[in-house]
Amino acid sequence: MAVEAATLMRNKAACLFDAGAPCGAEANMAKYLASEAAWDAAEACMATFGGYGFATEYHVERKWREARLFRTAPVSNNLVLAYVGQHVLGMLRSY
Ligand SMILES: Cc1cc2nc3c(=O)[nH]c(=O)nc-3n(C[C@H](O)[C@H](O)[C@H](O)COP(=O)(O)OP(=O)(O)OC[C@H]3O[C@@H](n4cnc5c(N)ncnc54)[C@H](O)[C@@H]3O)c2cc1C
């Protein structure tokens, strides 16, 4: 469900972009949803492998680490939340 939601939001952002319409909010939301879905999947994978998840030959710890990266880069999910708060919800700038 999370991957499907991320895909739908990504497609919406791409459609808006192609139409020359503003798409900052949708692009930020797609990045957030996709990176959180990837992290949840990585966590589930690590939990499934248990101790073997840390054994380098299984490559789970590498994928787990790389999945975590996308919550920070190319833009931090905290700043996506700040963007949505300010530009979508009309809240005061938080930083
Ligand atoms: C592999 C990689 C690729 C990258 N690619 C790009 C790129 O293409 N373009 C680009 O512009 N940048 C890129 N970055 C930089 C990335 O945007 C920053 O690393 C990220 O925004 C975190 O900033 P920081 O590293 O300065 O850490 P800090 O700003 O010190 O953040 C540390 C922690 O505090 C949180 N935080 C910081 N400010 C706030 C706030 N106002 N509200 C709530 N929480 C906050 C952050 O989310 C993080 O958890 C990349 C980074 C990496 C590691």
PDBQT file of the ligand as one rigid body, heavy atoms in Angstrom, charges set to zero:
ROOT
HETATM    1  C1  LIG A 101      24.273  11.051  -0.696  1.00  0.00    +0.000 C 
HETATM    2  C2  LIG A 101      23.725  12.447  -0.521  1.00  0.00    +0.000 A 
HETATM    3  C3  LIG A 101      23.190  13.086  -1.621  1.00  0.00    +0.000 A 
HETATM    4  C4  LIG A 101      22.698  14.371  -1.495  1.00  0.00    +0.000 A 
HETATM    5  N1  LIG A 101      22.178  14.982  -2.589  1.00  0.00    +0.000 NA
HETATM    6  C5  LIG A 101      21.754  16.260  -2.516  1.00  0.00    +0.000 A 
HETATM    7  C6  LIG A 101      21.246  16.941  -3.661  1.00  0.00    +0.000 A 
HETATM    8  O1  LIG A 101      21.169  16.364  -4.753  1.00  0.00    +0.000 OA
HETATM    9  N2  LIG A 101      20.839  18.224  -3.526  1.00  0.00    +0.000 N 
HETATM   10  C7  LIG A 101      20.921  18.890  -2.333  1.00  0.00    +0.000 A 
HETATM   11  O2  LIG A 101      20.540  20.058  -2.265  1.00  0.00    +0.000 OA
HETATM   12  N3  LIG A 101      21.392  18.256  -1.228  1.00  0.00    +0.000 NA
HETATM   13  C8  LIG A 101      21.812  16.972  -1.280  1.00  0.00    +0.000 A 
HETATM   14  N4  LIG A 101      22.288  16.338  -0.156  1.00  0.00    +0.000 N 
HETATM   15  C9  LIG A 101      22.344  17.076   1.099  1.00  0.00    +0.000 C 
HETATM   16  C10 LIG A 101      21.106  16.766   1.943  1.00  0.00    +0.000 C 
HETATM   17  O3  LIG A 101      20.049  17.587   1.508  1.00  0.00    +0.000 OA
HETATM   18  C11 LIG A 101      21.456  17.052   3.410  1.00  0.00    +0.000 C 
HETATM   19  O4  LIG A 101      22.421  16.105   3.830  1.00  0.00    +0.000 OA
HETATM   20  C12 LIG A 101      20.223  16.942   4.274  1.00  0.00    +0.000 C 
HETATM   21  O5  LIG A 101      19.303  17.983   3.993  1.00  0.00    +0.000 OA
HETATM   22  C13 LIG A 101      20.586  17.044   5.772  1.00  0.00    +0.000 C 
HETATM   23  O6  LIG A 101      21.302  18.233   5.967  1.00  0.00    +0.000 OA
HETATM   24  P1  LIG A 101      22.694  18.183   6.724  1.00  0.00    +0.000 P 
HETATM   25  O7  LIG A 101      23.493  17.021   6.196  1.00  0.00    +0.000 OA
HETATM   26  O8  LIG A 101      23.276  19.554   6.610  1.00  0.00    +0.000 OA
HETATM   27  O9  LIG A 101      22.343  17.871   8.211  1.00  0.00    +0.000 OA
HETATM   28  P2  LIG A 101      21.619  18.830   9.248  1.00  0.00    +0.000 P 
HETATM   29  O10 LIG A 101      20.932  19.976   8.562  1.00  0.00    +0.000 OA
HETATM   30  O11 LIG A 101      22.586  19.122  10.333  1.00  0.00    +0.000 OA
HETATM   31  O12 LIG A 101      20.482  17.838   9.747  1.00  0.00    +0.000 OA
HETATM   32  C14 LIG A 101      20.691  16.929  10.807  1.00  0.00    +0.000 C 
HETATM   33  C15 LIG A 101      19.343  16.443  11.246  1.00  0.00    +0.000 C 
HETATM   34  O13 LIG A 101      18.527  17.522  11.658  1.00  0.00    +0.000 OA
HETATM   35  C16 LIG A 101      17.333  17.550  10.902  1.00  0.00    +0.000 C 
HETATM   36  N5  LIG A 101      16.946  18.935  10.610  1.00  0.00    +0.000 N 
HETATM   37  C17 LIG A 101      17.723  19.908  10.078  1.00  0.00    +0.000 A 
HETATM   38  N6  LIG A 101      17.025  21.051   9.928  1.00  0.00    +0.000 NA
HETATM   39  C18 LIG A 101      15.763  20.788  10.380  1.00  0.00    +0.000 A 
HETATM   40  C19 LIG A 101      14.566  21.550  10.481  1.00  0.00    +0.000 A 
HETATM   41  N7  LIG A 101      14.503  22.819  10.094  1.00  0.00    +0.000 N 
HETATM   42  N8  LIG A 101      13.464  20.953  10.981  1.00  0.00    +0.000 NA
HETATM   43  C20 LIG A 101      13.511  19.657  11.389  1.00  0.00    +0.000 A 
HETATM   44  N9  LIG A 101      14.616  18.897  11.336  1.00  0.00    +0.000 NA
HETATM   45  C21 LIG A 101      15.724  19.443  10.821  1.00  0.00    +0.000 A 
HETATM   46  C22 LIG A 101      17.651  16.810   9.609  1.00  0.00    +0.000 C 
HETATM   47  O14 LIG A 101      16.485  16.250   9.030  1.00  0.00    +0.000 OA
HETATM   48  C23 LIG A 101      18.566  15.724  10.125  1.00  0.00    +0.000 C 
HETATM   49  O15 LIG A 101      17.834  14.654  10.657  1.00  0.00    +0.000 OA
HETATM   50  C24 LIG A 101      22.756  15.040  -0.239  1.00  0.00    +0.000 A 
HETATM   51  C25 LIG A 101      23.280  14.373   0.884  1.00  0.00    +0.000 A 
HETATM   52  C26 LIG A 101      23.756  13.096   0.748  1.00  0.00    +0.000 A 
HETATM   53  C27 LIG A 101      24.280  12.381   2.003  1.00  0.00    +0.000 C 
ENDROOT
TORSDOF 0
